[in-house]
Amino acid sequence: MTHVRPLFLALDQGGHATRALVFDSRGQLIAQSEKRIATHHPSPNRVEHDPQALVTSVRQVCQNIARQLGSRVSYIRAAGLATQRSTIVCWDRQTGHALSPVISWQDRRASHRLRALAPYAQRVHRITGLVLSPHYGASKLAWCFDKLLAVRHALRQHRLAAGPLASFIMTNLLMEQPLFADPVNASRTLLWDYHRRNWSHELLALFRIPENVLPSCVPNQHVFGHLSFGNRSIPLTIVTGDQSAAVFAGGRPRTGSLYVNLGTGAFIQQLCGDRPAQVRGLLGSVLWQDQRRVVYVAEGTVNGASSALAWLCERARISEKQMLESMPAWLANPSEPPLFMNGISGLGSPYWIPDFRSGFVGRGTLEQQFIAVVESIVFLLCVNLECLRRTRRPTRRIVVSGGLSQWDGLCQKLADLSGLPVQRPLNHEATARGLAHLLGARPPTSSKVAFFKPNKNLPLENRYTRWRVTLTQALPTGRRR
């Protein structure tokens, strides 16, 4: 018999699209399907997805892959799922029917609820590794309990389930209709103790969330259930968050690297080993847990990356397609852009201001304004990098991934300002490849990477200095650092 390589199915549910990709054991892409999803902004600070449309999108990409593979569906050994962290939903645990919108990680509708909890901020940070922020799930879940009649009714009927988006997808997608949560997504609810790696009774009481509505916590590597796929059932054995999966795209992550994924938001992660990280202003996060080990990272968050560019596209009344086509040429232009104070979806680490006002400082053409937004992403990443340097862990390179990393001009600015070489793998897509590696596929053997060597860039350094001063002046008293 001819030896057949096993295949691995990676399901990547992101803020703009749901994708299914199939890789063989050598990490070669065999088939892929994508379905765009809509994002709704019903009012300021609210960001939602339609839960039924989202689940349907997952089913559709799976069906498309099954058609593409035909009889080769039988070669799929296992599947993995990565989702948007901090995104939550409430549903009926018996039927799987959603009782709330899918409330995005970008959503800040419940920020006012956290003001009364400010005295508990340090305690919350010690337990969860996170800051007291409306981006995380707890205040959103509390909002659902208070505002949605269907949620309260299901709670009284002992039918309510609530928690991470990944848990909702599993209930609806898997034959067993399980109620599980992995550590990465559970940790983003602000209800999870990242030392004990389970729900915190103290925080559940603080936010008034009953534990019996939450999924059971299991490791990232677990037999979560089985996916009906073609005429087969495929075990789902990996569930994690999109940013965490991306770190594994090139194989086992290295301690001398900083990992930056540039998507809707931009996230910078540094390995911290088997103990939780404590870096002032940044997050301590679980990167991975299996039956034998747990790996932690220190993490910085830039909320406005491609979402900030989308904001400017809407304001300027140009299409994102036009912006994407024009950006390489714009970034090559040496003209002096204005400064952009980037508070799109809230100002993230190390400032943590959910309602920071965005705006340009100085005038410029539309082209220069787009450059200013790109530079604001680089500036915010470098602020976080300065925080990470306090750990005194050796840092030799930055590894970038995600859609915005395809722009050479952005990568070069990041190299110039950070003083570190920036490496971009040949394929800048990282989440699905990371899933494939965690499932058992070998990382790509190709050594081809785009390499951006840091150069002296005085105009960029000067703009960064002026940007830091301007941003500091715009911060509320007590947040200036």
C-alpha positions in Angstrom: 0.0 0.0 0.0 1.1 3.5 -0.7 1.9 5.4 2.5 -0.6 8.3 3.0 0.4 11.3 5.0 -2.2 12.3 7.7 -4.0 15.6 7.3 -4.9 18.2 10.0 -7.8 20.6 9.9 -7.3 24.1 11.4 -10.4 26.2 12.1 -9.6 29.9 12.5 -12.6 32.0 13.6 -11.4 35.7 13.4 -13.0 39.1 13.6 -13.5 39.5 9.9 -13.7 35.9 8.6 -14.0 32.2 9.4 -11.5 30.0 7.7 -10.8 26.3 7.4 -7.4 25.2 6.3 -6.0 21.6 5.9 -2.3 20.9 6.2 -0.4 17.7 5.7 2.2 16.3 8.2 4.9 18.3 6.5 3.0 21.6 7.0 2.0 21.9 3.4 -1.3 23.6 2.7 -3.7 21.2 1.0 -7.0 23.0 1.0 -8.7 26.1 2.3 -12.0 27.9 2.5 -13.0 31.3 3.8 -16.3 32.9 4.7 -16.5 36.6 5.6 -18.5 37.5 8.7 -20.2 40.9 9.4 -19.3 43.1 12.4 -22.1 45.2 13.8 -21.8 48.5 15.7 -25.3 49.1 17.0 -24.2 52.0 19.1 -20.9 53.7 20.3 -18.6 51.2 22.1 -20.7 48.2 21.0 -19.2 45.6 18.7 -21.1 42.5 17.9 -21.4 39.5 15.6 -24.6 37.6 14.8 -24.2 34.2 16.6 -26.2 32.1 14.1 -24.3 33.6 11.2 -21.0 32.9 12.9 -21.8 29.3 13.6 -23.2 28.9 10.0 -19.9 30.3 8.7 -18.0 27.6 10.5 -20.2 24.9 9.1 -20.0 26.3 5.6 -16.2 26.4 5.5 -16.1 22.8 6.8 -18.5 21.7 4.1 -16.5 23.5 1.4 -13.3 21.7 2.6 -15.1 18.3 2.6 -16.1 18.9 -1.0 -12.6 19.9 -2.0 -11.0 16.8 -0.3 -13.5 14.3 -1.5 -12.3 10.8 -0.4 -9.2 12.3 1.2 -11.4 13.5 4.1 -10.6 10.0 5.6 -7.0 11.1 5.9 -7.8 13.9 8.4 -6.4 12.8 11.8 -7.6 15.7 14.0 -8.9 19.2 14.1 -8.1 22.4 16.0 -10.0 25.5 16.7 -8.7 29.0 17.4 -11.1 31.9 18.2 -11.0 35.6 19.2 -10.1 35.8 22.8 -12.2 37.9 25.2 -15.3 37.5 23.0 -18.2 36.1 24.9 -21.8 34.8 24.3 -24.7 33.4 26.3 -26.6 30.3 25.1 -29.1 27.6 25.9 -27.0 24.6 27.0 -29.6 22.1 25.8 -30.3 23.5 22.3 -27.1 25.5 21.7 -29.3 28.5 20.7 -27.7 31.8 21.4 -29.4 34.1 24.0 -27.2 37.1 23.4 -25.2 38.6 20.6 -21.6 37.5 20.2 -20.0 40.4 22.0 -16.6 41.2 20.6 -13.4 41.6 22.5 -13.4 45.2 21.1 -16.7 45.9 22.8 -16.7 48.3 25.8 -20.4 48.7 26.6 -19.9 47.8 30.2 -17.0 50.0 31.1 -19.0 52.0 33.6 -19.6 48.8 35.6 -15.9 48.6 36.4 -15.6 52.0 38.0 -17.1 50.8 41.3 -14.6 47.9 41.3 -11.5 50.1 41.0 -10.4 49.2 44.6 -10.1 45.6 43.6 -7.9 46.3 40.5 -4.7 45.0 42.0 -6.3 41.9 43.4 -7.9 41.1 40.0 -4.5 41.6 38.4 -2.8 39.2 40.9 -5.4 36.5 40.3 -5.9 36.8 36.5 -2.7 38.4 35.2 -5.1 40.9 33.5 -6.2 44.5 34.2 -9.7 45.6 35.2 -10.8 46.3 31.6 -14.1 46.2 29.8 -12.4 44.4 26.9 -12.5 41.2 28.9 -15.5 39.0 29.5 -16.7 39.5 33.1 -18.4 42.9 32.7 -19.9 41.8 29.4 -21.4 38.7 31.0 -22.7 40.8 33.9 -24.3 43.1 31.4 -26.1 40.2 29.7 -27.4 39.0 33.1 -28.8 42.4 33.9 -30.1 43.4 30.5 -31.3 40.3 28.6 -34.6 38.7 29.6 -33.8 35.5 27.7 -30.5 35.1 29.7 -32.3 35.6 33.0 -35.1 33.2 32.0 -32.6 30.5 31.0 -30.7 31.0 34.3 -34.0 30.4 36.3 -34.7 27.3 34.2 -31.1 26.0 34.8 -30.5 26.0 31.0 -28.0 28.8 30.8 -24.5 28.5 29.5 -22.2 31.5 29.2 -18.6 32.1 28.5 -16.0 32.2 25.7 -16.9 32.2 22.0 -14.9 28.9 21.6 -17.1 27.2 24.1 -20.3 28.3 22.2 -18.9 27.1 18.9 -18.0 23.7 20.4 -21.5 23.2 21.8 -23.0 23.9 18.3 -20.3 22.2 16.2 -19.5 19.0 18.0 -21.6 15.9 18.1 -21.4 15.6 21.9 -22.5 19.2 22.5 -19.8 19.6 25.2 -19.4 22.5 27.6 -15.7 23.0 27.9 -13.3 26.0 28.1 -9.6 25.9 27.3 -7.2 27.9 29.5 -6.4 30.6 26.9 -10.0 31.6 26.2 -11.1 31.1 29.8 -8.4 33.3 31.1 -9.8 36.2 29.0 -13.1 36.3 30.9 -11.4 38.0 34.0 -12.9 35.2 36.1 -10.1 32.7 35.8 -7.2 32.2 38.2 -4.1 31.8 36.1 -2.1 30.4 39.0 -4.7 27.6 39.9 -5.8 27.4 36.3 -9.5 27.3 37.1 -12.4 29.6 37.8 -11.9 31.9 40.7 -14.6 31.8 43.4 -13.5 35.2 44.6 -14.0 36.8 41.2 -17.2 35.0 40.4 -18.6 36.5 43.6 -17.2 39.9 42.8 -18.9 40.0 39.4 -22.0 38.0 40.6 -21.5 35.2 38.0 -22.8 31.8 39.1 -20.1 29.1 38.4 -22.7 26.6 37.2 -23.3 28.5 34.0 -19.6 28.4 33.0 -17.9 25.6 31.0 -15.6 23.1 32.7 -11.9 24.0 32.4 -9.7 21.5 30.5 -6.2 21.9 28.9 -5.7 23.3 25.4 -4.9 19.7 24.3 -7.9 17.6 25.1 -10.5 15.4 23.3 -13.2 18.1 23.3 -15.6 16.1 21.1 -16.1 15.0 17.5 -16.9 17.1 14.4 -19.1 15.5 11.8 -17.1 16.0 8.6 -18.2 14.5 5.3 -19.0 10.9 6.2 -16.5 10.8 9.1 -16.3 12.1 12.7 -13.0 14.0 13.4 -11.8 14.5 16.9 -11.3 18.1 18.0 -8.1 17.9 20.1 -6.8 21.5 20.2 -8.7 24.6 21.2 -7.0 27.9 21.9 -7.0 31.7 21.2 -5.9 33.2 17.9 -3.0 35.1 19.3 -1.7 32.1 21.2 -1.9 29.8 18.2 0.1 32.3 16.1 3.2 32.0 18.3 3.5 28.4 17.2 3.4 29.1 13.5 7.1 28.5 13.0 7.2 25.5 15.4 8.2 25.6 19.0 8.6 29.3 20.1 12.1 30.5 21.1 12.9 32.4 24.2 15.0 35.0 22.4 12.1 36.1 20.2 9.3 38.6 20.6 6.2 37.6 18.7 4.0 40.3 17.2 0.8 39.4 15.5 -0.7 42.3 13.5 -4.4 41.9 12.8 -7.5 43.7 14.0 -5.4 44.5 17.0 -1.7 44.1 17.5 -0.3 41.8 20.2 3.3 41.4 21.4 4.2 38.3 23.4 7.4 37.2 25.3 7.9 33.8 26.7 8.2 33.6 30.4 8.4 29.8 31.1 6.3 27.9 33.5 5.6 30.7 36.0 3.2 33.6 35.6 4.7 36.9 34.5 4.4 40.2 36.3 5.3 43.2 34.2 3.9 46.6 35.2 1.3 47.8 32.8 1.3 44.5 30.8 -0.6 41.3 31.0 0.4 37.8 32.2 -1.2 35.2 30.0 -1.3 31.5 29.5 0.1 30.6 26.1 -0.4 26.8 26.3 -1.4 24.0 28.7 -1.4 20.3 28.1 -1.3 17.3 30.5 2.4 17.8 31.3 3.2 21.5 31.2 2.0 25.1 31.2 3.7 28.0 29.4 3.1 31.6 30.3 3.9 34.8 28.4 4.0 38.5 29.1 1.8 40.3 26.7 1.1 43.8 25.4 -2.0 44.9 23.5 -2.5 47.5 20.8 -6.3 47.6 20.3 -6.3 49.7 17.1 -4.3 48.0 14.3 -6.2 47.1 11.2 -9.3 48.4 13.0 -7.7 51.8 13.2 -7.0 51.8 9.5 -10.6 50.7 8.8 -11.8 53.6 11.0 -9.8 56.0 8.8 -11.1 54.4 5.6 -14.6 55.0 6.8 -13.9 58.5 7.7 -12.1 59.2 4.4 -14.8 57.4 2.4 -12.4 55.1 0.6 -12.5 51.3 0.4 -10.2 49.1 2.4 -9.3 47.5 -0.9 -8.1 50.8 -2.2 -6.1 51.4 1.0 -4.5 48.0 0.9 -3.4 48.5 -2.7 -2.0 52.0 -2.1 -0.3 51.5 1.3 3.0 50.1 0.0 3.6 53.1 -2.1 2.4 55.5 0.7 4.8 53.9 3.2 7.7 54.4 0.8 7.0 58.2 0.7 9.6 60.0 2.9 7.3 63.0 3.6 6.7 64.0 7.2 3.3 62.8 8.4 1.3 64.2 11.3 1.0 62.3 14.6 -2.0 60.1 15.4 -3.2 59.5 18.9 -4.6 56.0 18.5 -7.4 55.2 20.9 -9.4 53.1 18.5 -11.3 50.4 20.5 -9.7 52.0 23.6 -6.1 52.7 24.5 -4.5 49.4 25.5 -1.3 48.5 27.4 0.4 49.9 29.3 -2.2 52.8 29.7 -5.5 50.9 29.8 -8.0 53.7 29.0 -11.2 52.4 27.4 -12.5 55.8 26.2 -9.4 57.6 25.0 -10.2 60.0 22.2 -8.4 59.4 18.9 -7.2 62.2 16.7 -4.5 63.7 14.5 -2.0 66.2 15.8 -0.9 68.3 12.8 -2.2 68.5 9.3 -1.4 66.2 6.4 -2.8 64.7 3.2 -4.9 61.6 3.3 -1.8 59.6 2.3 0.1 61.1 5.3 -2.8 60.4 7.7 -2.7 56.7 6.8 1.1 56.7 7.4 0.5 58.4 10.8 -2.0 55.6 11.7 0.6 52.9 10.8 3.3 54.7 12.7 1.0 54.9 15.8 0.8 51.1 15.7 4.6 50.9 15.6 4.8 53.5 18.4 2.5 51.7 20.7 4.3 48.4 20.1 7.6 50.1 21.0 6.1 51.5 24.2 5.2 47.9 25.1 8.6 46.7 24.1 10.1 49.1 26.5 8.0 47.6 29.3 9.1 44.1 28.3 12.7 45.1 28.5 12.3 45.5 32.2 12.2 41.7 32.5 15.8 41.7 31.4 15.1 38.6 29.3 17.4 38.4 26.3 15.7 39.6 23.1 17.4 39.0 19.8 14.6 39.4 17.2 11.0 40.3 16.5 9.0 37.8 14.6 5.9 39.3 12.9 2.8 37.7 11.5 -0.8 38.7 10.5 -2.2 40.7 7.7 -0.5 44.0 8.3 2.9 42.4 8.5 2.8 42.0 4.7 3.8 45.7 4.4 7.5 46.1 4.2 7.3 49.7 5.2 5.7 48.9 8.6 8.2 46.1 9.3 11.1 48.4 8.5 9.8 51.2 10.8 9.4 48.6 13.6 13.0 47.4 13.1 14.3 51.0 13.0 12.5 52.2 16.1 13.0 49.0 18.2 16.6 48.5 17.2 15.9 44.8 16.7 15.9 42.8 13.5 12.4 41.9 12.3 11.7 38.6 10.7 8.6 37.8 8.6 8.0 34.3 7.5 7.3 33.7 3.8 3.7 33.1 4.8 2.5 35.8 7.1 -0.6 33.9 8.1 0.1 32.4 11.5 -2.9 31.3 13.4 -3.9 28.3 11.3 -0.3 27.2 10.8 0.2 27.4 14.6 -2.8 25.2 15.0 -1.5 22.7 12.5 1.8 22.5 14.4 0.0 21.9 17.7 -2.0 19.2 16.0 1.1 17.3 14.9 2.2 18.8 11.6 5.9 19.7 11.2 6.6 23.4 10.9 7.5 24.6 7.4 11.1 23.5 6.5 11.7 26.5 4.3 14.1 29.0 5.8 12.9 31.8 3.6 12.0 34.8 5.6 11.9 38.5 4.9 14.5 40.2 7.1 14.5 43.8 8.1 17.7 45.1 9.6 17.4 48.1 11.9 18.7 51.4 10.5 19.2 54.8 12.0 16.0 56.7 11.3 16.2 60.1 13.0 13.0 61.6 11.6 11.0 58.5 12.9 12.8 58.7 16.3 11.9 62.4 16.5 8.3 61.8 15.7 8.2 59.0 18.3 9.6 61.4 20.9 7.0 64.0 20.1 4.2 61.4 20.0 5.2 60.1 23.5 5.1 63.7 24.9 1.8 64.5 23.2 0.2 61.2 24.4 1.4 61.7 27.9 -0.1 65.1 28.0 -3.5 63.7 26.8 -3.6 61.0 29.5 -5.8 61.5 32.6 -3.9 62.6 35.7 -2.6 59.5 37.4 -2.1 57.5 34.2 0.9 59.4 33.0 4.2 57.5 33.0 
